[in-house]
Amino acid sequence: RNASKTKQSPSDAADLPPLHLLAGASDDVFCRQMKLDKKEYLAFKEEAVPRLKFSSQFDRWLKTGRPIDLVSG
């Protein structure tokens, strides 16, 4: 076991964007600040947002019984 290696978790603060960047930055600014390829980021965003929306609606359904909106807009 090499003691000089430190195990990094995905939640290391250096890897996480600051809140102001998440909350208010355009895709261009976000990608530039986070050093991300914009095409890859937009492809990820296109695929991930519907899953996140469904997940939050599913949580709400569990708590309230409110129907899930399967139509993506």
Beta strands, then each sheet from edge to edge (+ up, - down):
end
